[in-house]
Amino acid sequence: RLLQAKVTIQNLFQYRHVDKPGWQIGWIWQQNEVIWSMNGAFATEQGNCSNYKTDIPHSCKKDPEILDLMPDASSDNKSEDCCRGGVLDALAINPSKSFSSFGIKVGNLGGAPFSGHPPLNLTLNAPGPGYTCGPLKSVDPTVSLDFGGRRQRQVFRTWKAICTYSSFLAGETPVCCVSLSSFYNPEITSCPKCSCGCREVTDKNFGTCLRPAYPFPAMSLTGDNSGANFMGALDPVKCTDHMCPIRVHWHVKTSYVDHWRIKLTITNYNYQRNFSNWNVLVQHPGLSMNPITYSFNSTLLQPSFRDAVALFWGIAFVNEELIATDEDGVGSVSTEILLEKDSESFTFKNGWAFPRRVYFNGENCEMPLPDTFPTLPNGTSKTQPPTHWLFLLLIFLISQTLLLHALRI
């Protein structure tokens, strides 16, 4: 007896994508099931199939691990919506490539012809740890399409599970930080020191430092794929005070009568890794006023935050890849953004012009403290002595001049 199934993995995150080396899904069979054959994906281990003398199953593992096929896989092994190397785009950016499917034939079911049981202990690495999956639950059966979508065929049973992501469970160190500047203040607010870790004392005189790898490295087919193993991998990055592989810089460039102009720059300090299909999420009240983005794609997301939220990503064949740093300079992409002014809320006071929160590829970026934001020229700062002290100093100098003049007389 064989059970034919279609497995679909769908990324419902609007701004977090599954990057290379891609997803890896696993489970534990409830009984003695085996994977008889697959198309669109493969099991990383065949396991012990010694009980089968002629037709050998694809995998006899009790706890198989499944990987997506690469785009160059042979057509005989492919299935519909498969074979992207495990990469899933963010839902808000490319819905048609936010899911992946593969076909699987399950054998050694036992019992009645349709007594299949859902697998247990579903796991997902995408590509590293951090995902927690709930149990597979029975839902209303879906339909399968035949003859190019002209015929609907009712499937026997449908199971669904939801996997959620947690940076805490992933054990990640921060991977990005934010710096700020403006046309009305010459000072630059740098990323907070040690945002993504601190430089080793021995690295002070070197240009290259090591930090935990981001994104996670390729999964091992023979070794340990636990969180500890992923965390052990290191990346060479440019030595900085913030030690982040990614920096997002927000510059308030110009203020017009009805609009104001922002320059947004994303810099990659990693010496070995390019970031393909990157995205940046910005939370800022001014983004609700019809922003015009010149060199990135952009869209406004549904208001699940207090302030407006915009998602930015690269243009295909132009700047969709954020290249690595090399000896000639850092890799970066940038755009200018024109924001319409809302006369009822627009102001440059109290840091209003700067973002409330920034995310890179779904990861929260470390923000400077609000009291370090660039201030207006008429505001007090450590470089601008208060005007009343200048007035008192002027009175003192005048009095001293008059005193000297009186002594001479």
Helices and strands as residue ranges (DSSP letters): E 2-10, E 24-28, E 34-39, E 41-43, E 65-68, G 75-77, G 95-97, E 99-107, E 120-125, E 131-133, E 137-139, E 143-146, G 147-149, E 151-154, E 158-160, E 163-165, H 167-170, E 176-182, E 185-189, G 201-203, E 208-212, H 227-231, E 234-238, E 246-255, E 259-268, E 275-276, E 279-283, G 285-288, E 292-293, E 297-300, E 309-313, E 321-322, E 331-340, G 349-351, E 357-360, E 363-364, G 370-372, H 387-408
